[in-house]
Amino acid sequence: MTALTFTIPGAPRGKGRPRFGGGRTFTDAKTVAYESLIKHAAHVAMAGRERFAGPVEVSIIVRLEPAASTSKGARAAMLAGEIHPAKRPDLDNIIKAVLDGCNAVAFADDAQVCWINAGKTYASTAGVDVTIRPDTARQSKQGIAA
């Protein structure tokens, strides 16, 4: 199976912490909305193909826009990759939102994810670029039967 690549448009959002109330646990509305956006982007990219079966590798590039108040010099350095976004949203929370949004769409369960490559960078447009590929290449290098 070939790799699946898609983009989640807009400002990235990390998975929110679970909330408790009324004797139950629930996910906040903003996280639900963001995971729905991820699910939709993955569904469109799937274009009717079968979900990934077996182990997968996921690559996630988070693109954040510099603040509007950033000086021209700092903005240029950010967009050139000289300054990295060591700020919120947390990369691990974005990864969790992306994987949960891809559940039952790109793969049956995010337990299939065996390798993750991820990073945050500044860019002129915000978004998240996702690539999912079968982990067969890594398995064959290690001498494991696929």
N, C-alpha and C positions, 0 to 999 in steps of 0.2 A: 504494500500500500504506500502511496506517495505521501509526502508531507502535506499538512493542512496549514495554511497561513491566513490570518485575518487581523483586522485592526478594530479595536474598540475606540470609537471616537470620543473626544471630550476629555475633560479633566479626570485623571485617574482617581479612584476612591478605594481606600482600604476596607477590608471586611470589618464591620463594627462588632463590638463585643456583644454577646447575648444579653438580652434584657430579661428581667424577671418581674412578673406582676400577675395578680389574679390567680396565683397558684400554678402558673405555667411559664415556660421559657419562650421568648420570641425574638426575632431578628428585627432591628429597626427598619423603618420604611425606606430610608435612603440606601441602605445596603441591599434590600430587596429589589429596589428599582435599578441599582447598578448591576446586580447579578442578572436581572432580566435583560438588560442591555447587552451584557456579555453573552448570554444564552442566545439572544437574537443574532448577534454578529457571528457566533459559531455556527448556528443553524443555517444562515445564509451561505457561509463559506462551505459548509458540508454539501450543499446542492444535491441532496438525495443520496449521497454515498453512504456506505456502511460505517458504523462507529469503529474506532480502533479496537482491536482485540489484542490482548496481551500487553506486555510492558511498553510504555511510551516514554519519550523524552520531550520535555516542554521547554521552549525558550521564550522569555518574556522581556521585552524592552519597554520600559516606562518612560514616556516623553513628557516632561513638565515644561511649561512656559516660564520664562523669567518674569518676575513681578514687573508691573507697569512702571513702578518707581525706580527701577534699576537704571544706573547710568549707562550711557552708550558704550563706554569702555568695558564695564563689567558684563554688560549684555553680550558684547562681542566675544569676550572670553568664555562666557557660559555656553554660547552657541558653538564655539570652537572646541568645546570639550575640555577646556583648561580648568574650569570650575565645575564641580559635581554637586548635585542637589542633596546635600546631607540634611534634609528636612522632611517634614511630613508631606504626604502620607508615607508610612513605613512600608518598605519594600515587601516584607514578609506578609503584611496584611493585604497588600495588592495581590500577591501571589495566591493567597488563600481565596480571595474573591474570584480571581480568574479561574482557578481550578474548580471551585464550587459552581461557577456559572457554566462550565463545560461538562459537568456531570450529566449523564443521560443524553448528551447531545454529541460530543466528539468522542467520548469514551463512556463506558458503563459506569465507572466509578473512579474517583481520583486516586484510589489505592493503586491503580495501574501505573501511576507516574513513578518512575524509578530514578529519573534524572531531571534536574531543573537547572537551567542557566538563566540568570536574571540580572537586570541592572537598571539603574535610573540615570537619565541624562536630561540635559536641557535641550529644547528644540523650539522652533518657531511656532509649531502647532502641538497642542497637547493630545495625548492618546496612548494606547497600549498596543504594541505589536506582538502577536502571539504566533508561534510556530509549534505544531505538534507533529511528531514523527514517530514511527515505530522504532523500538529500541533494538532492532535486529542487527544493525551494524556493530553496535557495542558488544552484543552477545557473541557475534561471530569472531570478533577480535579476542574475546576471552575464552573461546572454545566451548561456548555453551550452546546446546542445540536450541534452535528457535521453535 
